[in-house]
């Protein structure tokens, strides 16, 4: 085969794979549950050090 043709085919396959992976990642991101921040109460650092 011609070298230019093979390079063109490889580029086309790369573009197709890139588009498919973007679509797949977008769909997976929509299915993930949304993370909710958890509030943690921080104990007084002086009280922790005094207990030791």
Secondary structure, 3 states (H helix, E strand, C coil): CCHHHHHHHHHHHHHHHHHHHHHHHHHHHHHCCCCCCCCCCCCCHHHHHHHC
